[in-house]
Amino acid sequence: MEVMQVLRMNGGNGETSYAKNSTVQSKIISVGQPIIKEAVIEISCNNMIESMGIADLGCSSGPNTLAVIYEIMEMVQATCRHLGRPVREFRVFLNDLYSNDFNDIFMSLPAFYNRLKEEKGIGYGSCFIAGMPGSFYGRLFATNSLHFVHSSSSLHWLSQVPAGLESNAPRHLNRGKVYISKSSPESVLDAYSLQFQNDFSVFIKSRSQELVPGGRMILSFMGRRSFDPTTEDSCYHWELLAQAIMSLAREGRIEEEKVDSFNAPYYAPCGEEIKVEIEKEGSFIIDGLEAFEIDWDGGAVSDVHTAQGKLLIGQQVAKTIRAVVESMLESHFGIKQDVMDDLFTRFADIVGSHLSRTRTKYINMVVSLIKKG
């Protein structure tokens, strides 16, 4: 699986689009907002910046994309006003993989610029927004060109399926599963951990060259509290998806060999794994590393113990996951639309039953970094 080619959120504004099904990601951004605000205020107070470079890495598309940028710019402007400084010029870069729905973002820019001017007095001549397609596992920007980097709900995606677990590997080590599980052999756990280490170290090294000394970076992505990567808060949504996929395989609607050969390019690290790679690279001070619990549905459904609540929460979670992973499943399994619909109907039922018994949470890690001077 070529991750750069097949990993994309569902585009457009349809019922299965990411734009319509990104409540969880919006909740994650909200949880991290106080940490973003603290970092923005700190860099605005301690530096006189004529032209502020801001990058949002893994921006995707839909309402969350420009909402994050608006909030950051608002925080900078409020701080400048408080200090009696002129409003700065903003250079904003929106990054995601080449297959991202950048057209959707660009089409929303006129309304965004108008809102900035009407609500904040920020004119067209002081805000410059550009798309920057490409993988953030490598250099994207010029040396010392950025002051603030933000990334949310992206760094749990790996640059590739871990070595030895690719679909064309001579032996399938993780049969019947699509990610790490309790039954996965140690070699699978080790392969995922090593791939995260390699990717995250490249990411940190690349940003260390692009950020100015004293620049800030806020990273928010899925993780886990325990050192054990097989805990429910780390991987259980993948376990339930595997159950739905295997139910179709048993009926002959999906090839079981294709299930055995599929492994998601995803990893939810623990805090210690994150710290080790940052400290090993050596360019950043860890200003904060916090873990937050997030409901699988973003808190949209309150009562999951009624039949209606069980149905609703299952559907909500299934739509959220589908908007994110459908492109990968379609590419690997060659699933037609009716089978894809059936897959996520089954997944919704499985999730609803699970969450009516126990309210498993995602763990979201938020890391605040300062580039050393």
Secondary structure, 3 states (H helix, E strand, C coil): CCHHHHCCCCCCCCCCCCCCCCHHHHHHHHHHHHHHHHHHHHHHHHCCCCEEEEEEECCCCCHHHHHHHHHHHHHHHHHHHHHCCCCCEEEEEEEECCCCCHHHHHHHHHHHHHHHHHHHCCCHHHEEEEEEECCCCCCCCCCCCEEEEEEECCCCECCCCCCCCCCCCCCCCCCCCCCCCCCCCHHHHHHHHHHHHHHHHHHHHHHHHHEEEEEEEEEEEEEECCCCCCCHHHHHHHHHHHHHHHHHHHCCCCCHHHHHCCCCCECCCEHHHHHHHHHHHCCEEEEEEEEEEEECCCCCCCCCCCHHHHHHHHHHHHHHHHHHHHHHHHHHHCCCHHHHHHHHHHHHHHHHHHHHHCCCEEEEEEEEEEECC
